[in-house]
Amino acid sequence: MRKRARPQAGTGVQMFPFLDALICTMGALLVLLHAFARHGDIQADKLAEMQASSSESLETLDEVQWRIAQLKDAREKTEAQLSEERARLSHIEDHERRLREQFNQLKIAAEELAKAENADSKDSQQATNNLAAIGARVERARVEAAEARRASQERAGDVLGRAV
């Protein structure tokens, strides 16, 4: 048996370690390619979802903008109604104030009238009493006048009777 000759160092290139490194690198690249492809699919799905949700959000955004416009219109109408109601309330409060003043004036006038009636009633009572007293004096004066006439007629009759 013969011994094989050993190649001498540096005389030939050994391809096996190079091919091993190349195949290992390609395997690693395949794993990376698969990972990147998977990541790209996930990103594409997310992008599709975002576009779908953005179209939904655009519809939702349109609805929200429409609702905002409706609320602004309602607010303006409500503010207009509020200002009208405030004006009406102001008018009613002013009218109430004038009625209260008029009521107080009428109350004062009624009190003064009652006082005047009491005074008139007292004056009237006093005048009635005075009238009654004067009437009684007049009646006494008539009675006295009638008595004085009778007495004078009697004297005149006595004087005439003596003169005859």
Buried (B, 14 or more C-beta within 10 A) or exposed (E): EEEEEEEEEEEEEEEEEEEEEEEEEEEEEEEEEEEEEEEEEEEEEEEEEEEEEEEEEEEEEEEEEEEEEEEEEEEEEEEEEEEEEEEEEEEEEEEEEEEEEEEEEEEEEEEEEEEEEEEEEEEEEEEEEEEEEEEEEEEEEEEEEEEEEEEEEEEEEEEEEEEE
